[in-house]
Amino acid sequence: MKEKVEKVLDEIRTMLRADGGDVELVDVTDGVVKVRLQGACAACPSAQMTLRMGVEKTLKEKIPGIKEVVEA
């Protein structure tokens, strides 16, 4: 499962890096993905929206079994 999540995150990273940010995969346990937002994304006021509407939504669409994405 971790490999699948990393592949999808690679797709998302393109958009995040364009804005000076990034996302690091910390862990995947029982359908819960733990990530760490980095760079501009870590301090951005819209970080939670990016996490929910960008990262979580995309992971849930592409990988069955993902329940939620949380910040580590």
C-alpha positions in Angstrom: 0.0 0.0 0.0 2.8 2.4 0.8 4.2 2.1 -2.7 0.8 2.9 -4.2 0.5 6.0 -2.0 4.0 7.2 -2.9 3.1 6.9 -6.6 0.0 9.1 -6.2 1.9 11.5 -4.0 4.5 11.9 -6.8 1.6 13.1 -9.1 0.5 15.6 -6.4 4.0 16.8 -5.7 4.2 18.4 -9.2 1.5 20.9 -8.2 2.8 21.5 -4.7 6.4 22.1 -5.9 5.1 24.7 -8.4 4.1 26.7 -5.3 7.3 26.1 -3.4 5.9 23.2 -1.3 6.1 19.5 -1.0 4.6 16.5 0.9 6.5 13.7 2.7 4.9 10.3 3.3 5.4 9.4 7.0 3.3 6.2 7.3 0.3 4.2 6.1 -1.6 2.2 8.7 -5.0 0.6 8.4 -6.0 3.0 5.6 -4.8 6.1 7.4 -2.1 8.0 5.5 0.2 10.2 7.6 2.0 13.0 5.7 4.1 16.0 6.5 3.6 19.1 4.4 6.9 20.9 3.7 8.3 24.1 2.3 5.7 26.8 1.5 2.9 24.3 2.2 3.9 23.9 5.9 3.3 27.5 6.7 0.5 28.3 4.3 -2.9 29.4 5.7 -4.5 27.0 3.2 -2.5 24.0 4.3 -5.5 22.2 5.7 -7.5 22.7 2.5 -4.5 21.4 0.5 -4.4 18.4 2.7 -8.1 17.6 2.5 -9.1 18.8 -1.0 -5.9 18.0 -2.7 -4.0 15.2 -1.1 -6.8 13.2 0.7 -9.3 13.6 -2.2 -6.8 12.4 -4.8 -5.5 9.4 -2.7 -9.1 8.3 -1.9 -10.0 8.5 -5.6 -7.0 6.5 -6.8 -6.5 4.0 -4.0 -9.4 2.0 -2.6 -9.1 1.5 1.2 -7.7 4.9 2.0 -9.9 6.2 4.9 -8.2 9.5 5.7 -5.1 11.6 5.4 -3.7 13.2 8.6 -0.7 15.5 9.2 2.1 14.0 11.2 
